Amino acid sequence: MAPFQGISVGIDRKSPVSWPLFERHRSFRYTGTLRSVTYTPGAPGPDAPEAVAAALKQAAAAFE
């Protein structure tokens, strides 16, 4: 699962976003100099534990 794979910096040879693009070019190598990385999280995704718990509660309430 993606949340447990960490943050990739540099080459990431896991599943490509576009398979046809990957087949034509393979992976694109980063050729610059990496000095620092800043990770700023965005809003929680639809599979965040809080959202899943709320959806389960709503589904359970429908069957009461």
C-alpha beads as a LAMMPS data file, in Angstrom:
LAMMPS data file: protein, C-alpha beads

64 atoms
63 bonds

1 atom types
1 bond types

-500.0 500.0 xlo xhi
-500.0 500.0 ylo yhi
-500.0 500.0 zlo zhi

Masses

1 110.0

Atoms # bond

1 1 1 0.000 0.000 0.000
2 1 1 1.290 3.456 -0.893
3 1 1 1.098 4.977 2.620
4 1 1 3.653 2.426 3.823
5 1 1 6.191 2.966 1.014
6 1 1 7.557 6.278 2.225
7 1 1 8.505 9.289 0.155
8 1 1 10.580 8.717 -2.973
9 1 1 13.361 11.147 -3.780
10 1 1 15.206 10.435 -6.993
11 1 1 14.540 7.348 -9.124
12 1 1 11.382 5.428 -8.283
13 1 1 11.166 2.260 -10.371
14 1 1 7.865 1.033 -8.950
15 1 1 4.606 1.052 -10.921
16 1 1 4.648 3.779 -13.584
17 1 1 1.839 6.312 -13.848
18 1 1 1.714 5.968 -17.635
19 1 1 2.595 2.522 -18.938
20 1 1 2.931 3.617 -22.613
21 1 1 5.306 6.431 -21.592
22 1 1 7.327 3.985 -19.480
23 1 1 7.536 1.528 -22.380
24 1 1 8.875 4.252 -24.685
25 1 1 11.417 5.870 -22.320
26 1 1 11.791 3.581 -19.257
27 1 1 12.502 5.623 -16.097
28 1 1 13.652 9.228 -16.306
29 1 1 16.891 9.779 -14.436
30 1 1 17.177 12.865 -12.226
31 1 1 20.399 14.625 -13.182
32 1 1 20.289 17.668 -10.911
33 1 1 21.733 18.219 -7.458
34 1 1 19.424 17.527 -4.550
35 1 1 20.154 19.847 -1.620
36 1 1 17.036 19.407 0.487
37 1 1 13.506 18.075 0.384
38 1 1 10.459 19.596 2.050
39 1 1 7.356 17.467 2.517
40 1 1 4.158 19.408 3.145
41 1 1 1.146 17.130 3.651
42 1 1 -2.136 18.096 2.055
43 1 1 -5.664 17.312 3.096
44 1 1 -6.354 13.714 4.186
45 1 1 -7.299 11.383 1.343
46 1 1 -10.565 9.476 1.016
47 1 1 -8.917 6.378 2.512
48 1 1 -7.723 8.174 5.661
49 1 1 -8.683 6.280 8.836
50 1 1 -10.999 9.080 9.976
51 1 1 -12.899 9.071 6.665
52 1 1 -13.192 5.268 6.642
53 1 1 -14.479 5.256 10.243
54 1 1 -17.077 7.921 9.398
55 1 1 -18.242 5.967 6.335
56 1 1 -18.533 2.759 8.386
57 1 1 -20.543 4.558 11.082
58 1 1 -22.856 6.013 8.446
59 1 1 -23.345 2.566 6.842
60 1 1 -24.031 0.967 10.231
61 1 1 -26.600 3.668 11.051
62 1 1 -28.465 2.843 7.847
63 1 1 -29.043 -0.705 9.093
64 1 1 -30.335 0.274 12.556

Bonds

1 1 1 2
2 1 2 3
3 1 3 4
4 1 4 5
5 1 5 6
6 1 6 7
7 1 7 8
8 1 8 9
9 1 9 10
10 1 10 11
11 1 11 12
12 1 12 13
13 1 13 14
14 1 14 15
15 1 15 16
16 1 16 17
17 1 17 18
18 1 18 19
19 1 19 20
20 1 20 21
21 1 21 22
22 1 22 23
23 1 23 24
24 1 24 25
25 1 25 26
26 1 26 27
27 1 27 28
28 1 28 29
29 1 29 30
30 1 30 31
31 1 31 32
32 1 32 33
33 1 33 34
34 1 34 35
35 1 35 36
36 1 36 37
37 1 37 38
38 1 38 39
39 1 39 40
40 1 40 41
41 1 41 42
42 1 42 43
43 1 43 44
44 1 44 45
45 1 45 46
46 1 46 47
47 1 47 48
48 1 48 49
49 1 49 50
50 1 50 51
51 1 51 52
52 1 52 53
53 1 53 54
54 1 54 55
55 1 55 56
56 1 56 57
57 1 57 58
58 1 58 59
59 1 59 60
60 1 60 61
61 1 61 62
62 1 62 63
63 1 63 64
